[in-house]
């Protein structure tokens, strides 16, 4: 009699899905009707599997359980936290990029956590103040500080997390300092990846820090900017510090960009909302406002 189990997809590559269930890793193929129904399993999905051969640890992927969130590229599901890695120097931090990623995280009910690396090269306090005022967890990180490492590891405990950051921000060094057992190369591809018959780059969840962390090759802000689009009527809700002011505007159709009687603009003038955050909001609003409907659908489909 075949055994039915519920588990977590920790790796997906070349049509195979590796599901951790009952402390065993099973190699699974998805049922044929998944494609017909437009179902695309992703790393991080909770799934029901039917064990085919217990000795060979093979199974059939029967059902994907409801997701609480997902990213298009890289395809990840059910993230609890997204660590946004930005350097303080070389390259200089780009607050617009950071704000775009935090907005997407908030929109998808993923907790954004900003980590500023290279704290020995520049003062992090001005930036930390901006994001802490916005209600977003942010801290500086030095690969030479055991205390910083313990702080970051504690945030992984019991969570499914992913790290994103552009080339040169120190993401590889940060991940290596956290998880030396993964031996992540400077190209941000784990040596644990691409072994055996599977040589394609892929995403994978590793058990670390009492939780799971996604090793996602090349996961940068470009992925989020290109594929994760927030509509103009939803954008303000993705800036937590705007929240208490949104119902106080004179007009219910207020865009919070230039209108008279806008409570958000007044809060910016009074220093209650950081100016850089509002500037990012306006830039994002203008970008989305001008995207044609056909392109919006294409992006949201991951094409």
Protein Blocks (a to p, Z undefined) as FASTA:
>chain_A
ZZddddddfbdeehiacddeehiacdddddfklmmnopacdehiacddddfblmlopacd
fbdcddfbdcfbdcdehifbdcddddfbhpaddfklmmmmmmmmmmnopacddddehklm
bcfklmmmmmmmnopacddddfklmklmmmmmmmmgopacdddddehilmmmmmmmmmmm
nopafkopafkgoiajblbdcdddddeehiacdddehiafklmmmmmccdfklmmmmmmk
lmmmmmmpfblklgolmpghiaklmmmmnopacfklmmmmmmmmmmmmmpcfklmmmmmn
oZZ
